Amino acid sequence: MATGLIRRAIASASSRSTAASFRYVCVRTMASEAQAQQVDLKARDKTDVKTFSIYRWNPDNPKKPELKEYEIDLKECGPMVLDALIKIKNEMDPTLTFRRSCREGICGSCAMNIDGCNGLACLTKIAPSNAGATMITPLPHMFVIKDLVVDMTNFYNQYKSIEPWLKRKTPAAELDGKEIRQSKKDRAKLDGMYECILCACCSTSCPSYWWNPESYLGPAALLHANRWISDSRDEYTEERLDAVNDEFKLYRCHTILNCARACPKGLNPGKQIQHIKQLQLKP
Amino acid sequence: MGPSSAPRRLSGMQKQVLSLYRGFLRAARTKSAEDRQRIESIVSIEFRRNAKEVDRKNFLYIEYLLRRGKKQLDQLRSPDIVGLSATNVSFSQTKAPTH
C-alpha cells in the first residue's frame, strides 16, 4: 500500500516534465527514491516462520519419545505438510523418517496425524503461521517403528483376511473366454468403495479399532468387504457375509463415524458398514 | 560355585522373551546342520547382548525388540528360508550435505 502511495506521489511530481520522456523520468525518479527501495527490501526480507513439533523416536537409541520443534520459512516452502517435512529432512535434520511416494494423494504412504486429525501429508495444507505450532505425530494407536513410520502389518493382514478378489462358482469356459459383463447400474454400486487407497486414516481414527485392533476388522477392511459383497460379478456373496458376521469382526462398529471424517479421499466407510449390517438382517 | 541365579517368578515380558528364544531354537532345528549352528550362535549373541545392554525398565524398547523378533521368526520358519547371516556396520562420522 505504501509503495502505491509513493509511486503516485512521484508520478504527480514528475508530471510537470514533457510527455515524451514522462515514463523514463518516472522510472529514474523511482529508482533513485530511497524510500521505495527500502520498502521493496522489507517485502523480500520478511520471513513467515512456522513451527512444527514432530514426534521423534529412534529404536537404535531408545530413549522416551519426544516432540522436536523445527522452524520453517513458509515463503521458501511448498504449501503442503509433506513439502515442509521434505524440507526439514533435506536441510535441517536428515534423520527424520517418514513414508512418502506419490506426493499427490493416491498412494496413501504419507498418512499421519496432523494437528490431531488423520490425513495424508501431501494433501494437507500447512496452517498459517499465526495459528501457532503444528503438531505432527504418527497414526494413533499403531506400533511405531521409527519417528513417523508405523507398523501396518496387522492392517494389511485384516485386508487380506476378507479375500479381496473376485470369486466365482461357474467355470470360466461357460462365458466363452470373454470378460464378465456388468451393467452400468451395477458398476455404479461400487462407487465410493473402489477409490480406497488403504492409507489407514479411517481405521486408526476409530476408537473401537483402538481398543480391539486384533479382533475388529476396522472401517477400511469392512469397506473393501462391502466392495466385494456388492460386486455383481462375484458369486460368493453369502459366504462373504457369513465370514464377516461375527460379533467382533463387524459388530464392534458403533457408528462413531470418525472414519468418514478422517478419510482423505472423501469416502464414507461407516455407510458401507451399515450396508453390510442391513444385508445380514435378510434371512 | 554360587547359588543358582534362576529367578523364582518370571514376569510376563520375561516369559515372552524366553518363548521367542525357544521359538528361534526350534526353527533352527528344522534347517540343515551348519545353518543350524550359525542361526543358534547369531540368535544367542543377539539375545545376550540385549540382556546386558537394555535397561530392564525400558518396556517400550523391549516390546519393540519382541515385535521385531517375532517378525524375523515368522520369516525364518518359512521353508524357503535356509539361513541367517549377520554383518557389522560401523557408523563413521558423516558430514552434513553442503549445497
HADDOCK unambig.tbl for C-alpha pairs under 7 A between the chains (distance, minus, plus):
assign (segid A and resid 59 and name CA) (segid B and resid 61 and name CA) 6.92 0.50 0.50
assign (segid A and resid 62 and name CA) (segid B and resid 61 and name CA) 6.24 0.50 0.50
